């Protein structure tokens, strides 16, 4: 299998980057296919409707300095059937980037 090239998608407000990050949704999981500072497109098996509020979380575990967690609030702007999965486009309204809390040593 050939290595996947990172491609920047153009003609958007923000640079959008292809990815395959697992994401935690309120009722399950999804795979983020591309993301930017203002939006995300992901695939899931969960049903969604346009205009619905969405909360999700992405974890970046392999970073120098330790893991980071990105928690986002978004609004769903597109839902489509794609290759047996549901493709969802969402506009990110607010986000918080933080280091996960570690348990205190006893």
Secondary structure in CASP SS format (residue, H / E / C, confidence):
PFRMAT SS
TARGET T0000
AUTHOR 0000-0000-0000
METHOD secondary structure of the structure
MODEL  1
X C 1.00
X C 1.00
X C 1.00
X C 1.00
X C 1.00
X C 1.00
X C 1.00
X E 1.00
X E 1.00
X C 1.00
X C 1.00
X C 1.00
X C 1.00
X C 1.00
X C 1.00
X E 1.00
X E 1.00
X E 1.00
X E 1.00
X E 1.00
X E 1.00
X E 1.00
X E 1.00
X E 1.00
X E 1.00
X C 1.00
X C 1.00
X E 1.00
X E 1.00
X E 1.00
X E 1.00
X E 1.00
X E 1.00
X E 1.00
X E 1.00
X C 1.00
X C 1.00
X C 1.00
X E 1.00
X E 1.00
X E 1.00
X E 1.00
X E 1.00
X E 1.00
X C 1.00
X C 1.00
X C 1.00
X C 1.00
X C 1.00
X C 1.00
X C 1.00
X C 1.00
X E 1.00
X E 1.00
X E 1.00
X E 1.00
X E 1.00
X E 1.00
X E 1.00
X E 1.00
X C 1.00
X C 1.00
X C 1.00
X C 1.00
X C 1.00
X C 1.00
X C 1.00
X E 1.00
X E 1.00
X E 1.00
X E 1.00
X E 1.00
X E 1.00
X E 1.00
X E 1.00
X E 1.00
X E 1.00
X E 1.00
X E 1.00
X E 1.00
X E 1.00
X E 1.00
X C 1.00
X C 1.00
X E 1.00
X E 1.00
X E 1.00
X E 1.00
X E 1.00
X E 1.00
X E 1.00
X E 1.00
X E 1.00
X E 1.00
X E 1.00
X E 1.00
X E 1.00
X E 1.00
X C 1.00
X C 1.00
X C 1.00
X C 1.00
X C 1.00
X C 1.00
X C 1.00
X C 1.00
END
